């Protein structure tokens, strides 16, 4: 399992969009993404800590390997 990088919310959202997620709505600083029946909530911060990012990935049902690969593409 690769170590999760410290990235911004914008970078995370871009990677999720590459994985087939789309933005459904935003309320305040929380952006809701959805892909079929799975979804996740990404806080719109300059820097997402690795623990927060790990929780978002679990919520979305995306493996860390898959996410890191989408970040690099």
DSSP file (Angstrom, degrees, kcal/mol; ACC not computed):
  #  RESIDUE AA STRUCTURE BP1 BP2  ACC     N-H-->O    O-->H-N    N-H-->O    O-->H-N    TCO  KAPPA ALPHA  PHI   PSI    X-CA   Y-CA   Z-CA
    1    1 A X              0   0    0      0, 0.0     2,-0.1     0, 0.0     3,-0.1   0.000 360.0 360.0 360.0 126.0    0.0    0.0    0.0
    2    2 A X        -     0   0    0      1,-0.1     2,-0.3     3,-0.0    66,-0.1  -0.368 360.0-102.2 -73.3 154.9    1.5    3.3   -1.0
    3    3 A X        -     0   0    0      1,-0.1     2,-0.2    -2,-0.1    -1,-0.1  -0.596  40.2-116.9 -73.8 133.2    1.8    6.1    1.5
    4    4 A X        -     0   0    0     -2,-0.3    46,-0.1     1,-0.1     2,-0.1  -0.530  29.1-130.8 -74.3 135.2   -0.9    8.7    1.0
    5    5 A X        -     0   0    0     -2,-0.2     2,-0.8    44,-0.1    48,-0.1  -0.402  17.9-110.4 -81.0 161.4    0.4   12.1    0.0
    6    6 A X        +     0   0    0     -2,-0.1     2,-0.2    41,-0.0    43,-0.1  -0.853  56.3 160.7 -89.4 113.0   -0.6   15.4    1.7
    7    7 A X  B     -A   48   0A   0     -2,-0.8    41,-3.5    41,-0.7     2,-0.1  -0.783  39.6 -99.1-130.2 170.6   -2.6   17.1   -1.1
    8    8 A X     >  -     0   0    0     -2,-0.2     4,-1.9    39,-0.2    38,-0.2  -0.441  34.7-111.3 -85.5 165.6   -5.2   19.9   -1.5
    9    9 A X  H  > S+     0   0    0     36,-2.2     4,-2.7     1,-0.2     5,-0.2   0.869 118.0  57.5 -63.7 -36.7   -8.9   19.3   -1.8
   10   10 A X  H  > S+     0   0    0     35,-0.3     4,-2.1     1,-0.2    -1,-0.2   0.903 107.2  47.3 -62.1 -41.5   -8.8   20.4   -5.4
   11   11 A X  H  > S+     0   0    0      2,-0.2     4,-2.0     1,-0.2    -1,-0.2   0.897 112.3  50.2 -66.1 -39.9   -6.2   17.8   -6.3
   12   12 A X  H  X S+     0   0    0     -4,-1.9     4,-2.5     2,-0.2    -2,-0.2   0.919 110.5  49.1 -64.4 -43.6   -8.3   15.1   -4.5
   13   13 A X  H  X S+     0   0    0     -4,-2.7     4,-2.4     1,-0.2    -1,-0.2   0.897 108.9  53.1 -63.8 -40.7  -11.4   16.1   -6.3
   14   14 A X  H  X S+     0   0    0     -4,-2.1     4,-1.7     2,-0.2    -1,-0.2   0.912 110.5  47.6 -60.0 -42.8   -9.6   16.0   -9.7
   15   15 A X  H  X S+     0   0    0     -4,-2.0     4,-1.1     1,-0.2    -2,-0.2   0.904 111.1  50.5 -66.0 -41.5   -8.4   12.5   -8.9
   16   16 A X  H  <>S+     0   0    0     -4,-2.5     5,-2.5     1,-0.2     3,-0.3   0.882 107.7  53.6 -64.2 -37.2  -11.9   11.4   -7.9
   17   17 A X  H ><5S+     0   0    0     -4,-2.4     3,-1.3     1,-0.2    -1,-0.2   0.871 105.3  53.9 -65.3 -35.3  -13.3   12.8  -11.1
   18   18 A X  H 3<5S+     0   0    0     -4,-1.7    -1,-0.2     1,-0.3    -2,-0.2   0.785 105.3  55.4 -65.8 -26.6  -10.8   10.7  -13.1
   19   19 A X  T 3<5S-     0   0    0     -4,-1.1    -1,-0.3    -3,-0.3    -2,-0.2   0.384 131.0 -93.4 -87.4   3.2  -12.1    7.7  -11.2
   20   20 A X  T < 5S+     0   0    0     -3,-1.3    -3,-0.2     1,-0.3     2,-0.2   0.480  82.1 132.7 102.1   2.9  -15.7    8.4  -12.4
   21   21 A X      < -     0   0    0     -5,-2.5    -1,-0.3    -6,-0.1     2,-0.3  -0.521  35.5-162.3 -82.1 154.4  -17.0   10.5   -9.5
   22   22 A X  E     -B   34   0B   0     12,-1.8    12,-2.3    -2,-0.2     2,-0.4  -0.973  27.8-100.9-135.2 154.2  -18.9   13.8  -10.1
   23   23 A X  E     +B   33   0B   0     -2,-0.3    10,-0.2    10,-0.2     3,-0.1  -0.593  35.5 177.0 -75.5 125.2  -19.7   16.7   -7.9
   24   24 A X  E     -     0   0B   0      8,-3.0     2,-0.3    -2,-0.4    -1,-0.2   0.858  59.9 -30.8 -94.2 -47.6  -23.3   16.5   -6.7
   25   25 A X  E     -B   32   0B   0      7,-1.1     7,-2.9     2,-0.0    -1,-0.4  -0.978  47.5-137.8-162.8 169.9  -23.5   19.5   -4.4
   26   26 A X  E     -B   31   0B   0     -2,-0.3     2,-0.4     5,-0.2     5,-0.2  -0.995  11.0-176.1-139.9 134.3  -21.6   21.7   -2.0
   27   27 A X  E >   -B   30   0B   0      3,-2.2     3,-1.5    -2,-0.4     2,-0.4  -0.939  67.5 -46.6-130.7 110.8  -22.7   23.1    1.3
   28   28 A X  T 3  S-     0   0    0     -2,-0.4     0, 0.0     1,-0.2     0, 0.0  -0.533 123.8 -19.1  66.4-124.1  -20.2   25.5    2.9
   29   29 A X  T 3  S+     0   0    0     -2,-0.4    15,-4.2    -3,-0.1     2,-0.5   0.212 116.5  96.1-101.1  15.8  -16.8   23.9    2.7
   30   30 A X  E <   -BC  27  43B   0     -3,-1.5    -3,-2.2    13,-0.2     2,-0.5  -0.929  55.1-163.2-112.8 122.6  -17.9   20.3    2.1
   31   31 A X  E     -BC  26  42B   0     11,-2.8    11,-3.1    -2,-0.5     2,-0.5  -0.891   9.5-148.1-105.7 126.2  -18.1   19.0   -1.4
   32   32 A X  E     -BC  25  41B   0     -7,-2.9    -8,-3.0    -2,-0.5    -7,-1.1  -0.835  15.1-172.1 -99.4 125.2  -20.2   15.9   -2.0
   33   33 A X  E     -BC  23  40B   0      7,-2.9     7,-2.2    -2,-0.5     2,-0.3  -0.869   2.3-170.4-114.2 148.7  -19.0   13.5   -4.8
   34   34 A X  E     -BC  22  39B   0    -12,-2.3   -12,-1.8    -2,-0.3     2,-0.4  -1.000  18.5-178.0-144.4 142.5  -20.9   10.5   -6.1
   35   35 A X  E >  S- C   0  38B   0      3,-3.4     3,-2.2    -2,-0.3     2,-0.1  -0.929  70.8 -58.4-136.7 111.2  -20.3    7.5   -8.4
   36   36 A X  T 3  S-     0   0    0     -2,-0.4    -1,-0.0     1,-0.3   -15,-0.0  -0.331 121.8 -15.3  47.8-115.4  -23.4    5.3   -8.8
   37   37 A X  T 3  S+     0   0    0     -2,-0.1     2,-0.3    -3,-0.1    -1,-0.3   0.623 124.9  78.7 -91.9 -12.1  -24.3    4.1   -5.3
   38   38 A X  E <   +C   35   0B   0     -3,-2.2    -3,-3.4    22,-0.1     2,-0.3  -0.711  55.2 159.6 -98.9 149.6  -21.0    5.1   -3.6
   39   39 A X  E     -C   34   0B   0     20,-0.5     2,-0.3    -2,-0.3    -5,-0.2  -0.938  18.2-159.1-154.4 174.7  -20.1    8.6   -2.6
   40   40 A X  E     -C   33   0B   0     -7,-2.2    -7,-2.9    -2,-0.3     2,-0.5  -0.982  18.2-126.0-156.9 163.5  -17.9   10.7   -0.3
   41   41 A X  E     -C   32   0B   0     -2,-0.3     2,-0.5    -9,-0.2    -9,-0.2  -0.976  21.4-165.8-118.7 124.2  -17.6   14.1    1.3
   42   42 A X  E     -C   31   0B   0    -11,-3.1   -11,-2.8    -2,-0.5     2,-0.3  -0.944  17.5-134.6-112.3 121.8  -14.4   16.1    0.7
   43   43 A X  E     -C   30   0B   0     -2,-0.5     2,-2.0   -13,-0.2   -13,-0.2  -0.575  23.3-122.9 -73.0 135.4  -13.7   19.2    2.9
   44   44 A X        +     0   0    0    -15,-4.2     2,-0.3    -2,-0.3    -1,-0.1  -0.526  58.6 143.5 -82.8  78.2  -12.5   22.1    0.8
   45   45 A X        -     0   0    0     -2,-2.0   -36,-2.2     1,-0.1   -35,-0.3  -0.769  60.8-123.4-114.3 159.3   -9.2   22.7    2.5
   46   46 A X  S    S+     0   0    0     -2,-0.3     2,-0.4     1,-0.2    -1,-0.1   0.837 102.7  26.8 -67.0 -32.2   -5.8   23.7    1.2
   47   47 A X        -     0   0    0    -39,-0.2     2,-0.6   -38,-0.1   -39,-0.2  -0.980  68.7-157.0-139.2 122.4   -4.3   20.6    2.8
   48   48 A X  B     -A    7   0A   0    -41,-3.5   -41,-0.7    -2,-0.4     2,-0.0  -0.873  23.8-131.4 -97.5 124.3   -5.9   17.3    3.5
   49   49 A X     >  -     0   0    0     -2,-0.6     4,-2.6   -43,-0.1     5,-0.2  -0.337  22.8-111.9 -70.1 157.7   -4.1   15.3    6.2
   50   50 A X  H  > S+     0   0    0      1,-0.2     4,-2.4     2,-0.2     5,-0.1   0.849 116.9  52.8 -63.0 -35.5   -3.4   11.7    5.5
   51   51 A X  H  > S+     0   0    0      2,-0.2     4,-1.9     1,-0.2    -1,-0.2   0.899 110.7  47.3 -66.0 -40.3   -5.9   10.4    8.1
   52   52 A X  H  > S+     0   0    0      2,-0.2     4,-2.1     1,-0.2    -2,-0.2   0.927 112.9  48.7 -64.9 -45.5   -8.6   12.6    6.6
   53   53 A X  H  X S+     0   0    0     -4,-2.6     4,-2.3     1,-0.2    -2,-0.2   0.883 108.8  53.8 -63.3 -38.7   -7.8   11.4    3.1
   54   54 A X  H  X S+     0   0    0     -4,-2.4     4,-2.0     1,-0.2    -1,-0.2   0.908 109.0  48.8 -61.8 -42.4   -7.8    7.8    4.3
   55   55 A X  H  X S+     0   0    0     -4,-1.9     4,-2.2     2,-0.2    -2,-0.2   0.879 109.8  51.7 -64.6 -38.9  -11.3    8.2    5.7
   56   56 A X  H  X S+     0   0    0     -4,-2.1     4,-2.0     2,-0.2    -2,-0.2   0.902 109.0  50.7 -64.2 -41.6  -12.5    9.8    2.5
   57   57 A X  H  X>S+     0   0    0     -4,-2.3     5,-2.3     2,-0.2     4,-1.3   0.899 110.4  48.8 -64.7 -40.9  -11.2    6.8    0.5
   58   58 A X  H  <5S+     0   0    0     -4,-2.0     3,-0.2     1,-0.2    -1,-0.2   0.912 111.1  50.6 -63.2 -41.9  -12.9    4.3    2.8
   59   59 A X  H  <5S+     0   0    0     -4,-2.2   -20,-0.5     1,-0.2    -2,-0.2   0.871 114.3  44.1 -62.6 -37.6  -16.1    6.2    2.5
   60   60 A X  H  <5S-     0   0    0     -4,-2.0    -1,-0.2    -5,-0.1    -2,-0.2   0.648 108.5-123.0 -83.2 -16.1  -15.8    6.2   -1.3
   61   61 A X  T  <5 +     0   0    0     -4,-1.3     2,-0.4     1,-0.3    -3,-0.2   0.844  64.5 138.5  75.6  33.6  -14.8    2.6   -1.6
   62   62 A X      < -     0   0    0     -5,-2.3    -1,-0.3    -6,-0.1     2,-0.1  -0.924  51.2-127.2-114.0 135.5  -11.6    3.4   -3.4
   63   63 A X     >  -     0   0    0     -2,-0.4     4,-2.2     1,-0.1     5,-0.2  -0.489  20.0-121.1 -77.9 151.6   -8.3    1.7   -2.7
   64   64 A X  H  > S+     0   0    0      1,-0.2     4,-2.7     2,-0.2     5,-0.2   0.875 113.9  54.6 -58.4 -37.6   -5.2    3.9   -1.9
   65   65 A X  H  > S+     0   0    0      1,-0.2     4,-2.1     2,-0.2    -1,-0.2   0.936 109.2  46.9 -60.3 -46.6   -3.4    2.3   -4.8
   66   66 A X  H  > S+     0   0    0      1,-0.2     4,-1.8     2,-0.2    -1,-0.2   0.891 113.6  48.8 -62.5 -41.3   -6.2    3.2   -7.2
   67   67 A X  H  X S+     0   0    0     -4,-2.2     4,-1.9     2,-0.2    -2,-0.2   0.924 110.4  49.0 -67.2 -45.8   -6.3    6.8   -5.8
   68   68 A X  H  X S+     0   0    0     -4,-2.7     4,-1.6     1,-0.2    -1,-0.2   0.876 110.5  52.2 -63.2 -37.0   -2.6    7.4   -6.1
   69   69 A X  H  X S+     0   0    0     -4,-2.1     4,-1.4    -5,-0.2    -1,-0.2   0.896 109.0  49.7 -63.5 -41.1   -2.6    6.1   -9.6
   70   70 A X  H  < S+     0   0    0     -4,-1.8    -2,-0.2     1,-0.2    -1,-0.2   0.817 107.1  56.3 -67.9 -30.6   -5.4    8.5  -10.5
   71   71 A X  H  < S+     0   0    0     -4,-1.9    -1,-0.2     1,-0.2    -2,-0.2   0.888 108.6  46.6 -65.0 -39.0   -3.4   11.4   -8.9
   72   72 A X  H  <        0   0    0     -4,-1.6    -2,-0.2     1,-0.2    -1,-0.2   0.761 360.0 360.0 -77.7 -26.2   -0.4   10.7  -11.2
   73   73 A X     <        0   0    0     -4,-1.4    -1,-0.2    -5,-0.1    -2,-0.1   0.486 360.0 360.0 -70.2 360.0   -2.5   10.4  -14.4
